Amino acid sequence: MQTLVIVLFILTILSFAIQLQLFKNRWLMWGWLVIVALFTYSIHYWTIEQSYTKFRAALTDSSLMTDFAVLQVVEALAGILLSIFLIRSHYNEPVGKFFRYALFLPGIILFPALFYLESMLFLQVHGMDFRMMAVAMALVVPIVLFAGKKVFSILIPEFDLQLEMKFMVHILQLIGAIILSVVMLRLPVPKVSDSSVSTMPMVAMLLTVLMGSVMGMLWYRVKMKRIKKRITNN
């Protein structure tokens, strides 16, 4: 399950890099990069106290993982809604002011992801001053995020396609959070002797999630085409 949590953290960082590209106010973008840098440096007092044993204990803590899974689901759903409302705003559809301003909120999972990343670095690298490593990370992380933003803007310069990519990333986050809930929290599954039969509920759950995600993405594309057609006709 550690791999799945790492994947969710990577998706969160990727989503934040995409979101930076959507900021029209560059001062807000630089402001968030400064906040990330300050946060990355300030947490080194706690990251140096972490160990592999503590992380394994956290992964087996059902209460903690429940909170994480719920928070990830809520954040993914909020990101999906934000993407839909921003694309509506892009095509001059009526959108509440809250969703326009919500673009400037990166989410909460980003900060545990940075904490985990720095903790793993400290556990892997030995013989270096922790404060100097924290300063280096505080410089490198914003640079990597900014570089990711630039690469993304070069590869996908169209605003509507950028929002579609953000939508897709949040769908993947939602799927990952549901899988984490099923596997880690051990949702009720009938126990039988035949292992091939016992895996069927899991397979059915995953297929349902994937089919629902595909249908949602197709419907999203249909709605966008209808909006574009309506604008063209006008």
N, C-alpha and C positions, 0 to 999 in steps of 0.2 A: 504493500500500500504506500510505502514511501515514494515509489516511482510515480504513482498517480498524484500524490500531493505535490511532488516536484513539477509534474506536467501542469497542474492547475496554477502553480506559482509562475511558471514560464508563460502561460496564457495570460495571466494577469499583467505581467510586465509588458508583454506584446500589446495587449489592449491599451495600456497606458501610453506606449510609444505611438500607437495609432491615434489615440485621443489628442496627443500633443499637436499632431498635424492638423487637427480640426479647429484648433484655437485660432480665432481671427485676431485676438488681442495678443500680440507677442510678449507684452509685459507679463501677462498672466502665465504664459508658457515658461518664461524665464523664472518667474516667481515660484512655480511648482518645482522646477529643477533645483532651485536654491533650497526649497523645503526638503526635497529628497536628499540633497547633499548634507544638510544639517542633521536630518534624522539618521542617515547612515553613519555619520560620525558620532552622534550622541549615544547610540545604542551599543557602542563597543564596550562600555562598562558592564553590560549584561551579556553580550555575546561571548566574552572571554570566559564566562562561568559555565557555558554549555558543554555538553558531552554527548557522545553517541548514545550512552545509556539514557540520558534525559530525553533525547529525541525518540528513542524506541518506546519509552514509557508514555510519552505524549501520544504516539501513534496508537497505542493500545488503550488509551483513556477514552472510554465510550462517551463520557460527558463532554470532554473537550472536542472530540471529533464530531459529535452531534452539533455542537455550536458552530464548528467550522463549516460543516456541510450545509447547515441552514443559512449561514451567512453567505456562503458561496452561491447558493441557489437564489437568494434574494438579490445579491449583487448582479448575477447573470441576467435575471429577469429585468432588473432595473436598466441594465445596459441594452437589452433587446428593445425595451420600450423607448429608451432614449434614442436609439438608432432610427426607429420607425418615425418618431415625432420630429427628429431633425431632418429626415428626408422629406417629410411633409412640409416642414418650414422652408426647406430648400426650393420646393415647388410652389411656394406661396399659399400653402394650405393653412387654415387656422390652427395654431398651436398655443398652448398655455405658456406663460412666461417662465413657469417653473422649469419646464423641460429645456428651455433655451439656456437658462442659467445652470442647469444640472450638468451641462457639458463640462463645466469647469471643476467638477468633483471627480477625482480619479478612482474613488472607491476605497475600501478599507483593506482588502486582501493584499494590496500592494505593500503595505508596511510589514505584515508577517513574512511576506516573500523576501523582502530586503533583510529582515532579521535572520531568516534561515540562510540566505546566501552568505551573509557576513559570518555567521557562526560556522558554516561549513568551511569557509576559507581559513578561518582561524584554526580549525581542527586539522586542516590539511597542511598548512604551512607552519614550520617550526623554526626557531632561531631568529625571529624578527621581532622588533618592537611592536607591540599591539597598537600603540597610539599612531605610529607611523603607517601601519597597515590600514588603520581606520581613516587616516587622512587620505591615503592613496585611494581607498574605496570611495570616499566622499567625492573625490574628483573624477574617478573612472566611471562610476555608475551614471551620473548625469550626462557625461560625454557619450556613453554607450546608448542611452535613451535618446539623446539628441541625434546621434548618428543613425539610429534605427528610424527615427522620424524622417530624416532626410532621405534615406534609402527608400522608405515607403512612399514618400511624396514623389520621388523620381519614377518608381515602378508604377504607381497608381496615382496620377495627378488629378483625375476626375473626382470631384467632391462626393458625388452620389455613389461611386464605386468604393470610395474610402469608407463611407458609412455602411455599405454592404459588407465589406470585409470586417468591420467592427461587429456587425450583426452576426457574422459567421463565427467569430472568435467567442462571442458570448454564448452562442448555441453550443459550442464545444465545451465551454465551462459548465453549462447546465448539464450536459450529458455526463461529464466527469464527476460532478457533484452527486448526481443520482447514482452512478456506479459506486462511488465512495460510500454512499448511504447504504446501498444494498450489501456490499461486501464487508465493510468495516463494522457497521452497526448490526449485522447479522439479522436482517429482517426475517420474520417467520417463514421457514421453508420446511415442508414435510420431510422427515428423515426416513430414507429407505435404504435398503442394502445395496441396491444397484446404483452405482455412482453416475452412470449414464442417464438414468431417469432423474436423479436428484438435481442435475444441472439444468433441467428443462425450465423451471421457473426463472432462473437467471437469464437464460437465453431469450425467453419470451419477453422479459422485462427490457432487455437491451434492444431487441428487435422493435418493440413498441416505441421506445424512446427514439430510435433512429428513424423509424417511419414517420413519427410525429414531427421530428425535426425537418425531414425532407419535405413533408407536406407544408410545414410552416414556411420554409424557404421558397417553395414554389408559389405559394399564395402571396408572399411578400413581393416576389418578382412580378406577378400578375398585377398587383395593385400599383406598383411603380410604373408599369407599362401603361396602365389605364390613366394614371396621372399625366404621364408624358403625352399621351394621345389627346387628352383633354386640353392641355396647354397648347399643343400644336394646332388643334382645331380652332382655338380661340385666337 
